[in-house]
């Protein structure tokens, strides 16, 4: 046995530890099918790669699927992931990241404390190597009118690296879903300007400096994500943003504006669906019926609105693995009817939001 303990983490490669190769591909396919194109908006909507580390602090609205949404904006970003996801026989093939092991996880799985690096240490190593790291400061997702209390892990990582003189950029990211539990929902990622991190005052303790960094990060994240004073304001902001998005405006920017300047939503615009839209949607529902039914059944097992999409995607994926080869086989036997149905179904998938959502929040 070498001098290095077998429990010590391996040296971090230059640029940070990459995701397993199939994770970005799977994320692209699943979010593309379920949500469609994810629109990136904001003053910093095209964040460019940089040589130093980049810490992305994101709102947490829609369960584990939020990680796939973040990868649309920051491809290859590593995240802190619950050990439960990484140990599950199916989910460990769908997610990747730096394991977060809580005390109750150690008791459940019999894991030694030294078997995994502390999340803050692992996160700092990723950023020191120049990689991207995404953190959800809320810790857990929730579809509410204000964020859950922000944890201080991001501030602790930032304070540690700043104290070492490491170049660091902290970027706030607000994830906005028009309807988190609805197939083909509008999704936008609002990227804020990098956070102006406070410098350390003379004779200031680590704890006080970290508290000021945490406040700066929280303020920047609140500015790009859901942070309404009450449930009524949240509902009104959703309604107004939905109406404005139907006219081609940004849903996320309209929501933030309505959140900051509460007012009654404008009149509902008329949304007209043509007969061929309904025909195309019917063709898609026919072709993908087993997948849609499996997703709907799995979604019924979710315990909250913010986890419905995750359950639907997992349930639909399991059935799609079997159903898609069957469709291809049937196309070989009956090419003409199915070769006509395929493009019509693709059009139905594309037009689904216009026909089935009709601008509803």
TAWO-V982278 format. One record per backbone hydrogen bond with DSSP energy under -0.5 kcal/mol. NH is the residue of the N-H (numbers start at 1). CO is the residue of the C=O. If there is no record, write none. Layout:
# TAWO-V982278
nh=NH co=CO
nh=NH co=CO
This chain:
# TAWO-V982278
nh=8 co=5
nh=15 co=129
nh=16 co=13
nh=23 co=20
nh=24 co=20
nh=25 co=21
nh=26 co=22
nh=27 co=23
nh=28 co=24
nh=29 co=25
nh=30 co=26
nh=31 co=27
nh=32 co=28
nh=33 co=29
nh=34 co=30
nh=35 co=31
nh=36 co=31
nh=39 co=37
nh=39 co=187
nh=41 co=39
nh=41 co=189
nh=44 co=191
nh=45 co=42
nh=53 co=167
nh=54 co=131
nh=55 co=169
nh=56 co=54
nh=56 co=133
nh=57 co=55
nh=57 co=171
nh=58 co=56
nh=58 co=135
nh=59 co=173
nh=61 co=59
nh=65 co=62
nh=66 co=63
nh=67 co=64
nh=68 co=64
nh=68 co=65
nh=69 co=65
nh=70 co=66
nh=71 co=67
nh=72 co=68
nh=72 co=69
nh=73 co=69
nh=73 co=70
nh=74 co=70
nh=77 co=74
nh=78 co=132
nh=80 co=134
nh=81 co=79
nh=81 co=98
nh=83 co=100
nh=85 co=82
nh=86 co=82
nh=87 co=83
nh=88 co=84
nh=92 co=88
nh=93 co=90
nh=94 co=91
nh=95 co=91
nh=98 co=79
nh=99 co=97
nh=100 co=81
nh=101 co=99
nh=102 co=100
nh=106 co=102
nh=107 co=103
nh=108 co=104
nh=109 co=105
nh=110 co=106
nh=111 co=106
nh=115 co=112
nh=116 co=113
nh=122 co=118
nh=123 co=119
nh=124 co=120
nh=125 co=121
nh=126 co=122
nh=127 co=123
nh=128 co=124
nh=129 co=125
nh=130 co=127
nh=131 co=126
nh=133 co=54
nh=134 co=78
nh=135 co=56
nh=137 co=135
nh=139 co=136
nh=140 co=138
nh=142 co=60
nh=144 co=142
nh=151 co=137
nh=156 co=152
nh=157 co=153
nh=158 co=154
nh=159 co=155
nh=160 co=156
nh=161 co=157
nh=162 co=158
nh=163 co=159
nh=164 co=160
nh=165 co=161
nh=165 co=162
nh=166 co=161
nh=169 co=53
nh=171 co=55
nh=171 co=169
nh=172 co=193
nh=173 co=57
nh=174 co=190
nh=175 co=173
nh=176 co=174
nh=176 co=188
nh=178 co=186
nh=182 co=179
nh=184 co=34
nh=185 co=182
nh=188 co=176
nh=189 co=39
nh=190 co=174
nh=190 co=188
nh=191 co=41
nh=191 co=189
nh=192 co=172
nh=192 co=190
nh=195 co=170
nh=197 co=195
nh=204 co=201
nh=209 co=205
nh=210 co=206
nh=211 co=207
nh=212 co=208
nh=213 co=209
nh=214 co=210
nh=215 co=211
nh=216 co=212
nh=217 co=213
nh=218 co=214
nh=219 co=215
nh=220 co=216
nh=221 co=217
nh=222 co=218
nh=223 co=219
nh=224 co=221
nh=225 co=221
nh=228 co=145
nh=234 co=230
nh=235 co=231
nh=236 co=232
nh=237 co=233
nh=238 co=234
nh=239 co=235
nh=240 co=236
nh=241 co=237
nh=242 co=238
nh=243 co=239
nh=244 co=240
nh=245 co=241
nh=246 co=242
nh=247 co=244
nh=248 co=245
nh=249 co=244
nh=254 co=250
nh=255 co=251
nh=256 co=252
nh=257 co=253
nh=258 co=254
nh=259 co=255
nh=260 co=256
nh=261 co=257
nh=272 co=270
nh=274 co=272
nh=277 co=274
nh=278 co=274
nh=279 co=275
nh=280 co=276
nh=281 co=277
nh=282 co=278
nh=283 co=279
nh=284 co=280
nh=285 co=281
nh=286 co=282
nh=287 co=283
nh=288 co=284
nh=289 co=286
nh=292 co=288
nh=293 co=289
nh=294 co=290
nh=295 co=291
nh=296 co=292
nh=297 co=293
nh=298 co=294
nh=299 co=295
nh=300 co=296
nh=301 co=298
nh=302 co=299
nh=307 co=304
nh=308 co=305
nh=311 co=307
nh=312 co=308
nh=313 co=309
nh=314 co=310
nh=315 co=311
nh=316 co=312
nh=317 co=313
nh=318 co=314
nh=319 co=315
nh=320 co=316
nh=321 co=317
nh=322 co=318
nh=322 co=319
nh=323 co=319
nh=324 co=320
nh=326 co=322
nh=327 co=323
nh=328 co=324
nh=329 co=325
nh=330 co=326
nh=331 co=327
nh=332 co=328
nh=333 co=329
nh=334 co=330
nh=338 co=334
nh=339 co=335
nh=340 co=336
nh=341 co=337
nh=342 co=338
nh=343 co=339
nh=344 co=340
nh=345 co=341
nh=346 co=342
nh=347 co=343
nh=348 co=344
nh=349 co=345
nh=350 co=346
nh=351 co=347
nh=352 co=348
nh=355 co=351
nh=356 co=352
nh=357 co=352
nh=357 co=353
nh=358 co=353
nh=360 co=357
